[in-house]
Amino acid sequence: MDNIRNILKFSMRMEKQGENFYRYYAGKIKNTSTRQMFEKLADMESEHYGILKDRFDALGGDESIKVISWVVDDKNLMKSPKIFADEAVAPDAGDEDGLISDLTIVRMAYLIEKDFSMFYKYAATKVEDQEVKKFLKTLSEWETGHMEMFHQQYQSLMRKEWEDIGAYLFQ
């Protein structure tokens, strides 16, 4: 039981830090689609925090683990978010210096989501209860979806940067 509490407590802290990261950088990113992605992810991390806090708060005595619903209604929570239409993922034309900083921020976001995914996956191996294990694996899948989304955005921004550099190098 303490193991599950510790996992949930650490998970809540991770999700809150993720939300804070996305909210902070959403105001600094120049690329419109990336900014929208960060705003949406901040909301999603807040929802994840709420799910974890509900489970943490519901844990009482040793028997309480069996009465908590570990099933997650994911109608509104995306496992592999497709937040934007394909054409909206393309980088904005314009401020080239902004793309460099956006690249760095998106890469950090990718690594954050990768860490979240790996943590939940690992945590699932450390609990006995099958419902809790399934719950943690679901969270890992969500974070993997976020990670993949940031990887795509990073690649898109990087391609734009390469095109700009190639125009100078191969004249």
Order of alpha helices (4+ residues) and beta strands (2+ residues): alpha-alpha-alpha-alpha-alpha
